[in-house]
Amino acid sequence: MAKVRFAPSPTGYLHIGGARTCLFSWLYARKTKGKFVLRIEDTDLERSKKEYLQEILESIKWLGMDWDDIYYQAQRFDIYRDYAQKLIDDDKAYRKDGAVFFKYDFSTIELDDAIRGKIIFNELPKDEEVIIKSDNSPTYNFSCVIDDALMGIDYVIRGEDHISNTPKQILMYKALGFDLPRFAHAPLILSPDGGRMSKRYGATSIREYREMGYLPEAIVNYLLFLGWSPKDDKEILTTKEAIDLFDIIDVNKTSAAFSMDKLKWVNGEYMKQKSPKQLCALIRESLSETEFIPKEVDDILLEKIIVLLGERIITLRDFKELAYFCFYDDYQYSEDASKILANNLTKEINCLIDSLAKIENYEAEIVEREFRGCADNLGVKVRVLVHPTRVALTGQTKGPGLFESMVLLGKDRVEARLKRLIDYWKEVEE
Ligand code: GLU
């Protein structure tokens, strides 16, 4: 039973690296049937913002994680001051220019990191360490040590950018007479070129991925595998499986590069697991502020469109582009359609319009039969008609099943769109 914490500073949105640290910590706590604590490190009163805090908590919840306790460091300044006083009384700290400094003699420090193994520190960057600033707020290293000790944290799991802070923290534990926790420093998430993951390579906050239409399960699965993998070749794990299989000591030492393509693939896998009904609700929610889905479109129709588009919908937001032709007529013919459009088939499409006009029950099988019959009568291959018809009906050269799309659009709209293509050819000729 391990007590583990995630300690975000609300000075920005939840970063994908932070989300992964949170995930490793949460999984470990749940695996050991221990406790998971959130500690909001809001000691920087100027840079900490309520809006960031809200977003961090929402993103953690949205990703499917929960916490047993939450603490706010801004409410604990008295505790840090008392411990600073204790160090002053023990001659392990001193006051200067309003601030309190930690006094320490440095000798070699050895850290047995659960992920990285033994790390030896032979020197520290500075010989003076502020623990309480002149505005009475504690510095990160000091409040972190006191809280990890008082909260009974067994395992400090965090990004490897904090390795350099660890020897100072170890000295503080010792000076304060606290037992040391275990440390696990996870490698950072790198950008595809090997540098630190930054905006240049795509979104960095969980919030942005949510807005881009990614599913929380897919993000969790992706982030988990970016630094850890189960012993078999499985690439998709349920949360329960992840809790069973995960162990912090199995996290890779080396950093992994972020790959948008891989994330998309994982998202697609999770999308496939959803029923049309579930996707309908998720797509509505994801697009709610965009007013993309016309008010009169009910769930029955929306589900039909979702079924029609099928596995082409990789993210919830993809729906917008893919389904545009289902709701709106004002699309342009895509650029890659130019070759198809260059072939003026006015006579053939007019013939198709006449054949389709005869249909009474506008069902996929019947439409297909008429369509093929028309091609036969014209003495052309079916695909000769399929390509321009698809461009006429959707604006695109690729898309879902043509006959099913025609049924969904309905007889009148199909006819109008085919006529629009004929008008287009007329205009081009003129
Ligand atoms: N507030 C620190 C951060 O966001 C926490 C580091 C730690 O986990 O000790 O990086």
Residues whose N, C-alpha, C, O or C-beta is under 5 A from the ligand:
A	BS01	LIG	A7 P8 S9 E41 C144 I157 R158
